Amino acid sequence: MRLFDTYTKSLVELPPPPGPVRMYFCGPTVYARAHIGNARPFVVGMWLRSWLAQRGYYVTLVHNITDVNDKIYDAAPGASAELARRATEWYLADTGDLGLGMPDALPKVTEHVPEIVGFIGELVDSGHAYPVEGDVYFRVASFPDYGRLSGQRPDQVEEQEPNPLKEDSRDFALWKANKEGEDTAWDSPWGRGRPGWHIECSVLAEEELGPEFEIHGGGLDLVFPHHENELAQSRALGHPFARIWAHNGMLELTGEKMAKSAGNIISLREALDTYGRETILVYFLTGLWRKPIDFSPETVAQAAAQAESFRNVFRGPSEPGGEWGAFEAALDDDFNTPEALALLHGWRDHDLLRRGLAVFGLESLAEGEEAPPEVVDLARQRQAARAARDYGEADKLRAAIEARGWEVRDVDDGFQLLRKR
């Protein structure tokens, strides 16, 4: 199997089974309910784990929780710890409802502060970091390869955290001194404070997976500065760190990246409650993991129709046919889910189709759900009314169908009935 690697800008082969394949996917900063875009790295990571396990790999997936951060302090001054606790519960509940299970480890920053302090101490002792009035900064000039992951020249890097006391404007914080209004702090050789953002993932990844592992995942927006800084911190100490950097594309609303800061978000909870987990998962399947994907009523409706088409297959007779080898080849070649999805749509063999859908947590589509006879009869009456161009009557019948908890959609010369979600 091979995946596209951001660092080399090329497809990189994974070791042959059984591996191991150790994966670290950056998780949420828990200060608000996760939006649907935040779910993509979780889904990609869980699907990759599922597929690699099926291919005979020994695979481990780590997904961190950032529960101390400037964003949390800003969102709940004096009460950040309580907000982080509640938001962590929201995240685990919402991602749990996707029905994909959970990662093998979900380490929290606050549970690993002593290890983070020790890691920073090694960077200071080796000359790669320096303290300044309670803060500690990474010395970017000490790492000549800085900027390679993101494709920036060192002299092009913009200042990340302004402080006139820094040696170099490019230097970034590893440890931050406790400030007024911050309700969490830990002891360190440099005074009371808490970890910076980037150091946490270097430490948590290495604590769970060791100083070298196969895949580091996360959103494309993390390439710089977060992942660039992680790489510098770890490799400055001689740790190989991640072999493949797998960055998923962002979700877009009308061409703009979905982000809390932009205010153009739809929460994962809202999406699940509105469309159902099966539709959301099929929606994610339609886009190649490392490319952007548009989120709109139209794209979600298309995913819902695709989900229903699978249910319809299971409502009919099983027919032989379909090549598992072609499905394997699609997923082994840069985890090409759109190609795999197209193959699934061509299968009528119930056992084979159920096996393929199970890779993505969608075996439940095999259960289907038959609309009750009265709803089917209303849909047929509506179809006849539309054929007679009696659109007023058709609208009344649609309302009657929806009042019974179903949706009707016109497909070619027929209709589909979907349970409202």
Contacts in CASP RR format, 6 or more apart in sequence:
PFRMAT RR
TARGET T0000
AUTHOR 0000-0000-0000
METHOD contacts of the structure
MODEL  1
MRLFDTYTKSLVELPPPPGPVRMYFCGPTVYARAHIGNARPFVVGMWLRS
WLAQRGYYVTLVHNITDVNDKIYDAAPGASAELARRATEWYLADTGDLGL
GMPDALPKVTEHVPEIVGFIGELVDSGHAYPVEGDVYFRVASFPDYGRLS
GQRPDQVEEQEPNPLKEDSRDFALWKANKEGEDTAWDSPWGRGRPGWHIE
CSVLAEEELGPEFEIHGGGLDLVFPHHENELAQSRALGHPFARIWAHNGM
LELTGEKMAKSAGNIISLREALDTYGRETILVYFLTGLWRKPIDFSPETV
AQAAAQAESFRNVFRGPSEPGGEWGAFEAALDDDFNTPEALALLHGWRDH
DLLRRGLAVFGLESLAEGEEAPPEVVDLARQRQAARAARDYGEADKLRAA
IEARGWEVRDVDDGFQLLRKR
1 13 0 8 1.000
1 14 0 8 1.000
1 52 0 8 1.000
1 55 0 8 1.000
1 331 0 8 1.000
1 332 0 8 1.000
1 335 0 8 1.000
2 11 0 8 1.000
2 12 0 8 1.000
2 13 0 8 1.000
2 14 0 8 1.000
2 332 0 8 1.000
2 333 0 8 1.000
2 334 0 8 1.000
3 11 0 8 1.000
3 12 0 8 1.000
3 14 0 8 1.000
3 215 0 8 1.000
3 244 0 8 1.000
3 246 0 8 1.000
3 334 0 8 1.000
3 335 0 8 1.000
4 10 0 8 1.000
4 11 0 8 1.000
4 12 0 8 1.000
4 246 0 8 1.000
4 290 0 8 1.000
4 334 0 8 1.000
5 11 0 8 1.000
5 12 0 8 1.000
5 243 0 8 1.000
5 244 0 8 1.000
5 245 0 8 1.000
5 246 0 8 1.000
6 149 0 8 1.000
6 223 0 8 1.000
6 245 0 8 1.000
6 246 0 8 1.000
6 247 0 8 1.000
7 148 0 8 1.000
7 149 0 8 1.000
7 231 0 8 1.000
7 244 0 8 1.000
7 245 0 8 1.000
11 334 0 8 1.000
12 243 0 8 1.000
12 244 0 8 1.000
14 21 0 8 1.000
14 52 0 8 1.000
14 57 0 8 1.000
14 214 0 8 1.000
14 244 0 8 1.000
15 21 0 8 1.000
15 214 0 8 1.000
17 55 0 8 1.000
17 56 0 8 1.000
17 57 0 8 1.000
18 56 0 8 1.000
18 57 0 8 1.000
18 58 0 8 1.000
19 57 0 8 1.000
19 58 0 8 1.000
20 57 0 8 1.000
20 58 0 8 1.000
20 59 0 8 1.000
20 60 0 8 1.000
20 214 0 8 1.000
21 52 0 8 1.000
21 57 0 8 1.000
21 58 0 8 1.000
21 59 0 8 1.000
21 60 0 8 1.000
21 214 0 8 1.000
21 215 0 8 1.000
22 59 0 8 1.000
22 60 0 8 1.000
22 62 0 8 1.000
22 209 0 8 1.000
22 210 0 8 1.000
22 213 0 8 1.000
22 214 0 8 1.000
22 215 0 8 1.000
23 45 0 8 1.000
23 48 0 8 1.000
23 49 0 8 1.000
23 59 0 8 1.000
23 60 0 8 1.000
23 61 0 8 1.000
23 62 0 8 1.000
23 213 0 8 1.000
23 214 0 8 1.000
23 215 0 8 1.000
23 216 0 8 1.000
23 217 0 8 1.000
24 62 0 8 1.000
24 63 0 8 1.000
24 64 0 8 1.000
24 201 0 8 1.000
24 204 0 8 1.000
24 205 0 8 1.000
24 208 0 8 1.000
24 209 0 8 1.000
24 213 0 8 1.000
24 215 0 8 1.000
24 216 0 8 1.000
24 217 0 8 1.000
24 242 0 8 1.000
25 41 0 8 1.000
25 42 0 8 1.000
25 44 0 8 1.000
25 45 0 8 1.000
25 61 0 8 1.000
25 62 0 8 1.000
25 63 0 8 1.000
25 103 0 8 1.000
25 216 0 8 1.000
25 217 0 8 1.000
25 218 0 8 1.000
26 41 0 8 1.000
26 63 0 8 1.000
26 64 0 8 1.000
26 201 0 8 1.000
26 216 0 8 1.000
26 217 0 8 1.000
26 218 0 8 1.000
26 219 0 8 1.000
26 222 0 8 1.000
26 226 0 8 1.000
26 227 0 8 1.000
27 41 0 8 1.000
27 42 0 8 1.000
27 63 0 8 1.000
27 64 0 8 1.000
27 65 0 8 1.000
27 66 0 8 1.000
27 218 0 8 1.000
28 34 0 8 1.000
28 38 0 8 1.000
28 65 0 8 1.000
28 66 0 8 1.000
28 87 0 8 1.000
28 91 0 8 1.000
29 66 0 8 1.000
29 69 0 8 1.000
29 71 0 8 1.000
29 72 0 8 1.000
30 65 0 8 1.000
30 66 0 8 1.000
30 67 0 8 1.000
30 72 0 8 1.000
30 83 0 8 1.000
30 84 0 8 1.000
30 87 0 8 1.000
30 88 0 8 1.000
30 90 0 8 1.000
30 91 0 8 1.000
31 69 0 8 1.000
31 71 0 8 1.000
31 72 0 8 1.000
31 74 0 8 1.000
31 75 0 8 1.000
31 76 0 8 1.000
31 80 0 8 1.000
31 83 0 8 1.000
31 84 0 8 1.000
31 87 0 8 1.000
32 75 0 8 1.000
32 87 0 8 1.000
32 260 0 8 1.000
33 87 0 8 1.000
33 90 0 8 1.000
33 91 0 8 1.000
33 94 0 8 1.000
33 267 0 8 1.000
33 268 0 8 1.000
33 269 0 8 1.000
34 90 0 8 1.000
34 91 0 8 1.000
34 94 0 8 1.000
34 95 0 8 1.000
34 267 0 8 1.000
34 268 0 8 1.000
34 269 0 8 1.000
35 258 0 8 1.000
35 260 0 8 1.000
35 265 0 8 1.000
35 266 0 8 1.000
35 267 0 8 1.000
35 268 0 8 1.000
36 251 0 8 1.000
36 258 0 8 1.000
36 265 0 8 1.000
36 266 0 8 1.000
36 267 0 8 1.000
36 268 0 8 1.000
36 270 0 8 1.000
36 271 0 8 1.000
36 280 0 8 1.000
36 295 0 8 1.000
37 250 0 8 1.000
37 251 0 8 1.000
37 258 0 8 1.000
37 265 0 8 1.000
37 268 0 8 1.000
37 295 0 8 1.000
38 268 0 8 1.000
39 94 0 8 1.000
39 95 0 8 1.000
39 98 0 8 1.000
39 268 0 8 1.000
39 280 0 8 1.000
39 284 0 8 1.000
40 219 0 8 1.000
40 248 0 8 1.000
40 249 0 8 1.000
40 250 0 8 1.000
40 251 0 8 1.000
40 284 0 8 1.000
40 289 0 8 1.000
40 293 0 8 1.000
41 217 0 8 1.000
41 218 0 8 1.000
41 219 0 8 1.000
41 248 0 8 1.000
42 63 0 8 1.000
42 95 0 8 1.000
42 98 0 8 1.000
42 100 0 8 1.000
43 98 0 8 1.000
43 100 0 8 1.000
43 281 0 8 1.000
43 284 0 8 1.000
44 217 0 8 1.000
44 246 0 8 1.000
44 248 0 8 1.000
44 284 0 8 1.000
44 289 0 8 1.000
44 335 0 8 1.000
45 61 0 8 1.000
45 63 0 8 1.000
45 103 0 8 1.000
45 217 0 8 1.000
46 61 0 8 1.000
46 98 0 8 1.000
46 100 0 8 1.000
46 101 0 8 1.000
46 103 0 8 1.000
47 100 0 8 1.000
47 335 0 8 1.000
47 337 0 8 1.000
47 359 0 8 1.000
47 360 0 8 1.000
48 59 0 8 1.000
48 61 0 8 1.000
48 215 0 8 1.000
48 335 0 8 1.000
49 59 0 8 1.000
49 61 0 8 1.000
49 103 0 8 1.000
49 104 0 8 1.000
50 100 0 8 1.000
50 359 0 8 1.000
50 360 0 8 1.000
50 361 0 8 1.000
51 331 0 8 1.000
51 335 0 8 1.000
51 359 0 8 1.000
52 59 0 8 1.000
53 59 0 8 1.000
54 359 0 8 1.000
55 328 0 8 1.000
55 332 0 8 1.000
60 104 0 8 1.000
60 105 0 8 1.000
60 208 0 8 1.000
60 209 0 8 1.000
61 103 0 8 1.000
61 104 0 8 1.000
61 105 0 8 1.000
62 103 0 8 1.000
62 104 0 8 1.000
62 105 0 8 1.000
62 106 0 8 1.000
62 107 0 8 1.000
62 204 0 8 1.000
62 205 0 8 1.000
62 208 0 8 1.000
62 209 0 8 1.000
63 103 0 8 1.000
63 105 0 8 1.000
63 106 0 8 1.000
64 106 0 8 1.000
64 107 0 8 1.000
64 108 0 8 1.000
64 109 0 8 1.000
64 200 0 8 1.000
64 201 0 8 1.000
64 204 0 8 1.000
64 205 0 8 1.000
65 88 0 8 1.000
65 91 0 8 1.000
65 106 0 8 1.000
65 107 0 8 1.000
65 108 0 8 1.000
65 109 0 8 1.000
66 109 0 8 1.000
66 197 0 8 1.000
66 200 0 8 1.000
67 81 0 8 1.000
67 84 0 8 1.000
67 85 0 8 1.000
67 88 0 8 1.000
67 108 0 8 1.000
67 109 0 8 1.000
67 110 0 8 1.000
68 80 0 8 1.000
68 84 0 8 1.000
68 109 0 8 1.000
68 110 0 8 1.000
68 184 0 8 1.000
68 194 0 8 1.000
68 195 0 8 1.000
69 109 0 8 1.000
69 196 0 8 1.000
69 197 0 8 1.000
70 197 0 8 1.000
72 80 0 8 1.000
72 83 0 8 1.000
72 84 0 8 1.000
72 87 0 8 1.000
73 80 0 8 1.000
73 181 0 8 1.000
73 182 0 8 1.000
73 183 0 8 1.000
75 83 0 8 1.000
76 82 0 8 1.000
76 83 0 8 1.000
77 181 0 8 1.000
78 181 0 8 1.000
78 182 0 8 1.000
78 183 0 8 1.000
79 183 0 8 1.000
80 182 0 8 1.000
80 183 0 8 1.000
80 184 0 8 1.000
81 183 0 8 1.000
81 184 0 8 1.000
84 110 0 8 1.000
88 108 0 8 1.000
90 269 0 8 1.000
92 102 0 8 1.000
92 106 0 8 1.000
94 267 0 8 1.000
94 268 0 8 1.000
94 269 0 8 1.000
94 272 0 8 1.000
95 102 0 8 1.000
95 268 0 8 1.000
96 102 0 8 1.000
97 272 0 8 1.000
97 277 0 8 1.000
98 272 0 8 1.000
98 277 0 8 1.000
98 280 0 8 1.000
98 281 0 8 1.000
99 277 0 8 1.000
99 361 0 8 1.000
100 281 0 8 1.000
100 361 0 8 1.000
105 208 0 8 1.000
107 204 0 8 1.000
107 207 0 8 1.000
107 208 0 8 1.000
109 116 0 8 1.000
109 195 0 8 1.000
109 200 0 8 1.000
109 204 0 8 1.000
110 184 0 8 1.000
112 200 0 8 1.000
112 203 0 8 1.000
112 204 0 8 1.000
112 207 0 8 1.000
113 186 0 8 1.000
113 194 0 8 1.000
113 195 0 8 1.000
115 203 0 8 1.000
115 207 0 8 1.000
116 195 0 8 1.000
116 199 0 8 1.000
116 200 0 8 1.000
116 203 0 8 1.000
117 175 0 8 1.000
117 186 0 8 1.000
117 188 0 8 1.000
117 189 0 8 1.000
119 199 0 8 1.000
119 202 0 8 1.000
119 203 0 8 1.000
119 206 0 8 1.000
119 233 0 8 1.000
119 237 0 8 1.000
120 129 0 8 1.000
120 136 0 8 1.000
120 174 0 8 1.000
120 175 0 8 1.000
120 188 0 8 1.000
120 195 0 8 1.000
120 199 0 8 1.000
121 129 0 8 1.000
121 189 0 8 1.000
122 237 0 8 1.000
123 129 0 8 1.000
123 136 0 8 1.000
123 138 0 8 1.000
123 174 0 8 1.000
123 233 0 8 1.000
123 236 0 8 1.000
123 237 0 8 1.000
124 130 0 8 1.000
124 131 0 8 1.000
124 136 0 8 1.000
126 236 0 8 1.000
126 237 0 8 1.000
127 139 0 8 1.000
127 142 0 8 1.000
128 138 0 8 1.000
128 139 0 8 1.000
128 142 0 8 1.000
128 143 0 8 1.000
128 233 0 8 1.000
128 236 0 8 1.000
128 237 0 8 1.000
129 136 0 8 1.000
129 137 0 8 1.000
129 138 0 8 1.000
129 139 0 8 1.000
129 174 0 8 1.000
130 136 0 8 1.000
130 137 0 8 1.000
130 139 0 8 1.000
130 167 0 8 1.000
131 175 0 8 1.000
131 190 0 8 1.000
132 163 0 8 1.000
132 165 0 8 1.000
132 166 0 8 1.000
133 165 0 8 1.000
133 177 0 8 1.000
134 175 0 8 1.000
134 177 0 8 1.000
134 190 0 8 1.000
134 191 0 8 1.000
134 193 0 8 1.000
135 163 0 8 1.000
135 165 0 8 1.000
135 173 0 8 1.000
135 175 0 8 1.000
135 176 0 8 1.000
135 177 0 8 1.000
135 190 0 8 1.000
136 173 0 8 1.000
136 174 0 8 1.000
136 175 0 8 1.000
136 190 0 8 1.000
137 163 0 8 1.000
137 166 0 8 1.000
137 167 0 8 1.000
137 171 0 8 1.000
137 172 0 8 1.000
137 173 0 8 1.000
137 174 0 8 1.000
138 171 0 8 1.000
138 172 0 8 1.000
138 173 0 8 1.000
138 174 0 8 1.000
138 229 0 8 1.000
138 232 0 8 1.000
138 233 0 8 1.000
138 236 0 8 1.000
139 167 0 8 1.000
139 168 0 8 1.000
139 171 0 8 1.000
140 146 0 8 1.000
140 154 0 8 1.000
140 157 0 8 1.000
140 168 0 8 1.000
140 170 0 8 1.000
140 171 0 8 1.000
140 172 0 8 1.000
140 232 0 8 1.000
141 154 0 8 1.000
141 167 0 8 1.000
141 168 0 8 1.000
141 170 0 8 1.000
142 236 0 8 1.000
143 232 0 8 1.000
143 235 0 8 1.000
143 236 0 8 1.000
144 154 0 8 1.000
145 232 0 8 1.000
145 235 0 8 1.000
146 154 0 8 1.000
146 157 0 8 1.000
146 170 0 8 1.000
146 228 0 8 1.000
146 232 0 8 1.000
147 153 0 8 1.000
147 154 0 8 1.000
147 157 0 8 1.000
147 224 0 8 1.000
147 228 0 8 1.000
149 223 0 8 1.000
149 224 0 8 1.000
149 227 0 8 1.000
149 228 0 8 1.000
149 231 0 8 1.000
149 245 0 8 1.000
150 223 0 8 1.000
150 224 0 8 1.000
150 227 0 8 1.000
150 228 0 8 1.000
152 224 0 8 1.000
152 228 0 8 1.000
154 170 0 8 1.000
157 170 0 8 1.000
158 170 0 8 1.000
159 169 0 8 1.000
159 170 0 8 1.000
160 170 0 8 1.000
160 172 0 8 1.000
160 225 0 8 1.000
161 172 0 8 1.000
161 173 0 8 1.000
162 169 0 8 1.000
172 198 0 8 1.000
172 225 0 8 1.000
172 229 0 8 1.000
173 196 0 8 1.000
173 197 0 8 1.000
174 195 0 8 1.000
174 196 0 8 1.000
174 198 0 8 1.000
174 199 0 8 1.000
174 233 0 8 1.000
175 188 0 8 1.000
175 190 0 8 1.000
175 193 0 8 1.000
175 194 0 8 1.000
175 195 0 8 1.000
175 196 0 8 1.000
175 199 0 8 1.000
176 193 0 8 1.000
176 194 0 8 1.000
176 195 0 8 1.000
176 196 0 8 1.000
177 190 0 8 1.000
177 191 0 8 1.000
177 192 0 8 1.000
177 193 0 8 1.000
178 185 0 8 1.000
178 191 0 8 1.000
178 192 0 8 1.000
178 193 0 8 1.000
178 194 0 8 1.000
182 194 0 8 1.000
184 194 0 8 1.000
185 192 0 8 1.000
185 193 0 8 1.000
185 194 0 8 1.000
186 192 0 8 1.000
186 193 0 8 1.000
186 194 0 8 1.000
197 226 0 8 1.000
198 225 0 8 1.000
198 226 0 8 1.000
198 229 0 8 1.000
198 230 0 8 1.000
198 233 0 8 1.000
199 233 0 8 1.000
201 226 0 8 1.000
201 230 0 8 1.000
202 230 0 8 1.000
202 233 0 8 1.000
202 234 0 8 1.000
202 241 0 8 1.000
205 213 0 8 1.000
205 216 0 8 1.000
205 230 0 8 1.000
205 241 0 8 1.000
205 242 0 8 1.000
206 234 0 8 1.000
206 239 0 8 1.000
206 241 0 8 1.000
211 234 0 8 1.000
211 238 0 8 1.000
211 239 0 8 1.000
211 240 0 8 1.000
211 241 0 8 1.000
212 239 0 8 1.000
212 240 0 8 1.000
212 241 0 8 1.000
212 243 0 8 1.000
213 241 0 8 1.000
213 242 0 8 1.000
213 243 0 8 1.000
214 242 0 8 1.000
214 243 0 8 1.000
214 244 0 8 1.000
215 242 0 8 1.000
215 243 0 8 1.000
215 244 0 8 1.000
215 246 0 8 1.000
216 227 0 8 1.000
216 230 0 8 1.000
216 241 0 8 1.000
216 242 0 8 1.000
216 244 0 8 1.000
216 245 0 8 1.000
216 246 0 8 1.000
217 245 0 8 1.000
217 246 0 8 1.000
217 247 0 8 1.000
217 248 0 8 1.000
218 227 0 8 1.000
218 246 0 8 1.000
218 247 0 8 1.000
218 248 0 8 1.000
219 247 0 8 1.000
219 248 0 8 1.000
219 249 0 8 1.000
219 250 0 8 1.000
220 247 0 8 1.000
220 248 0 8 1.000
220 249 0 8 1.000
220 250 0 8 1.000
220 290 0 8 1.000
221 250 0 8 1.000
221 257 0 8 1.000
222 247 0 8 1.000
223 245 0 8 1.000
223 247 0 8 1.000
227 245 0 8 1.000
227 247 0 8 1.000
230 241 0 8 1.000
231 241 0 8 1.000
231 242 0 8 1.000
234 240 0 8 1.000
234 241 0 8 1.000
235 241 0 8 1.000
246 289 0 8 1.000
246 290 0 8 1.000
247 290 0 8 1.000
248 289 0 8 1.000
248 290 0 8 1.000
249 289 0 8 1.000
249 290 0 8 1.000
249 291 0 8 1.000
249 292 0 8 1.000
249 293 0 8 1.000
250 257 0 8 1.000
250 258 0 8 1.000
250 292 0 8 1.000
251 257 0 8 1.000
251 258 0 8 1.000
251 292 0 8 1.000
251 293 0 8 1.000
251 294 0 8 1.000
251 295 0 8 1.000
252 258 0 8 1.000
252 292 0 8 1.000
252 293 0 8 1.000
252 294 0 8 1.000
252 295 0 8 1.000
253 264 0 8 1.000
253 266 0 8 1.000
253 294 0 8 1.000
253 295 0 8 1.000
253 296 0 8 1.000
254 294 0 8 1.000
254 296 0 8 1.000
255 294 0 8 1.000
256 262 0 8 1.000
256 264 0 8 1.000
257 292 0 8 1.000
258 264 0 8 1.000
258 265 0 8 1.000
258 266 0 8 1.000
258 295 0 8 1.000
259 265 0 8 1.000
266 295 0 8 1.000
271 280 0 8 1.000
272 280 0 8 1.000
273 421 0 8 1.000
274 421 0 8 1.000
275 283 0 8 1.000
275 300 0 8 1.000
275 303 0 8 1.000
275 304 0 8 1.000
275 421 0 8 1.000
276 421 0 8 1.000
278 307 0 8 1.000
278 362 0 8 1.000
278 364 0 8 1.000
278 365 0 8 1.000
279 300 0 8 1.000
279 303 0 8 1.000
279 304 0 8 1.000
279 307 0 8 1.000
279 421 0 8 1.000
280 300 0 8 1.000
280 303 0 8 1.000
281 360 0 8 1.000
281 361 0 8 1.000
281 362 0 8 1.000
282 303 0 8 1.000
282 304 0 8 1.000
282 306 0 8 1.000
282 307 0 8 1.000
282 341 0 8 1.000
282 362 0 8 1.000
283 293 0 8 1.000
283 295 0 8 1.000
283 299 0 8 1.000
283 300 0 8 1.000
283 303 0 8 1.000
284 293 0 8 1.000
284 337 0 8 1.000
285 337 0 8 1.000
285 338 0 8 1.000
285 340 0 8 1.000
285 341 0 8 1.000
285 360 0 8 1.000
286 293 0 8 1.000
286 299 0 8 1.000
286 302 0 8 1.000
286 303 0 8 1.000
286 306 0 8 1.000
286 337 0 8 1.000
286 338 0 8 1.000
286 341 0 8 1.000
287 293 0 8 1.000
287 337 0 8 1.000
287 338 0 8 1.000
288 334 0 8 1.000
288 336 0 8 1.000
288 337 0 8 1.000
288 338 0 8 1.000
289 335 0 8 1.000
289 337 0 8 1.000
290 334 0 8 1.000
293 299 0 8 1.000
304 418 0 8 1.000
305 409 0 8 1.000
305 411 0 8 1.000
305 416 0 8 1.000
306 341 0 8 1.000
306 345 0 8 1.000
307 362 0 8 1.000
307 365 0 8 1.000
308 409 0 8 1.000
308 416 0 8 1.000
308 418 0 8 1.000
309 345 0 8 1.000
309 416 0 8 1.000
310 344 0 8 1.000
310 345 0 8 1.000
310 353 0 8 1.000
310 357 0 8 1.000
310 362 0 8 1.000
310 365 0 8 1.000
310 366 0 8 1.000
311 365 0 8 1.000
311 368 0 8 1.000
311 369 0 8 1.000
312 416 0 8 1.000
313 347 0 8 1.000
313 348 0 8 1.000
313 350 0 8 1.000
313 353 0 8 1.000
314 350 0 8 1.000
314 353 0 8 1.000
314 354 0 8 1.000
314 365 0 8 1.000
314 366 0 8 1.000
314 367 0 8 1.000
314 368 0 8 1.000
315 368 0 8 1.000
315 370 0 8 1.000
318 348 0 8 1.000
318 349 0 8 1.000
318 350 0 8 1.000
318 351 0 8 1.000
319 348 0 8 1.000
319 349 0 8 1.000
320 349 0 8 1.000
321 347 0 8 1.000
321 348 0 8 1.000
321 349 0 8 1.000
321 352 0 8 1.000
322 343 0 8 1.000
322 346 0 8 1.000
322 347 0 8 1.000
322 349 0 8 1.000
322 352 0 8 1.000
323 343 0 8 1.000
324 352 0 8 1.000
324 355 0 8 1.000
326 343 0 8 1.000
327 340 0 8 1.000
327 343 0 8 1.000
327 344 0 8 1.000
327 356 0 8 1.000
330 336 0 8 1.000
330 337 0 8 1.000
330 339 0 8 1.000
330 340 0 8 1.000
330 343 0 8 1.000
331 337 0 8 1.000
331 340 0 8 1.000
331 359 0 8 1.000
337 360 0 8 1.000
344 353 0 8 1.000
344 356 0 8 1.000
344 357 0 8 1.000
347 353 0 8 1.000
350 366 0 8 1.000
353 366 0 8 1.000
354 363 0 8 1.000
354 366 0 8 1.000
357 363 0 8 1.000
357 365 0 8 1.000
357 366 0 8 1.000
369 419 0 8 1.000
371 379 0 8 1.000
371 406 0 8 1.000
371 417 0 8 1.000
371 419 0 8 1.000
372 404 0 8 1.000
374 404 0 8 1.000
375 401 0 8 1.000
375 404 0 8 1.000
375 406 0 8 1.000
375 417 0 8 1.000
376 417 0 8 1.000
378 397 0 8 1.000
378 400 0 8 1.000
378 401 0 8 1.000
378 404 0 8 1.000
379 397 0 8 1.000
379 401 0 8 1.000
379 408 0 8 1.000
379 415 0 8 1.000
379 417 0 8 1.000
381 397 0 8 1.000
382 393 0 8 1.000
382 394 0 8 1.000
382 397 0 8 1.000
382 398 0 8 1.000
382 401 0 8 1.000
382 408 0 8 1.000
382 415 0 8 1.000
383 414 0 8 1.000
383 415 0 8 1.000
385 391 0 8 1.000
385 392 0 8 1.000
385 393 0 8 1.000
385 394 0 8 1.000
385 397 0 8 1.000
386 394 0 8 1.000
386 410 0 8 1.000
398 408 0 8 1.000
401 407 0 8 1.000
401 408 0 8 1.000
401 417 0 8 1.000
402 420 0 8 1.000
405 419 0 8 1.000
405 420 0 8 1.000
406 417 0 8 1.000
406 418 0 8 1.000
406 419 0 8 1.000
406 420 0 8 1.000
407 417 0 8 1.000
407 418 0 8 1.000
407 419 0 8 1.000
407 420 0 8 1.000
408 415 0 8 1.000
408 416 0 8 1.000
408 417 0 8 1.000
409 415 0 8 1.000
409 416 0 8 1.000
409 417 0 8 1.000
409 418 0 8 1.000
END
